[in-house]
Amino acid sequence: MNYKDLVWVRKPTAEQADLLNSQPTWDHEAGVWDAHYDERQETFLVIEGEASITTTEGRVYRFQAGDLVTAARDFDCVWEVPNYIKKHYIFNAKEVECE
């Protein structure tokens, strides 16, 4: 992950997908809201839908079903979900972290 990136979007390896598919899920209907990522690094696998995260600097990261996304620690952003999103998520997992 580039040190300037706050969100890293990519396709998971088979091992990463297996790990994330065994984790809890979170889902959300359409909407826009402010969010804050704390001291934990979150990685999630989008299993349905699509969304975007916009940083306070205006950088937009878009992701959709099948994408593996890692959000850095300690930053503010705006989430936008056009219709619906469902994801498996994990915090601070060395197998999927980006440093």
Secondary structure, 3 states (H helix, E strand, C coil): CCCCCCEEEECCCHHHHHHHHCCCEEEEEEEEEEEEECCCCEEEEEEEEEEEEEECCCCEEEEECCCEEEECCCEEEEEEEEEEEEEEEEECCCCCCCC
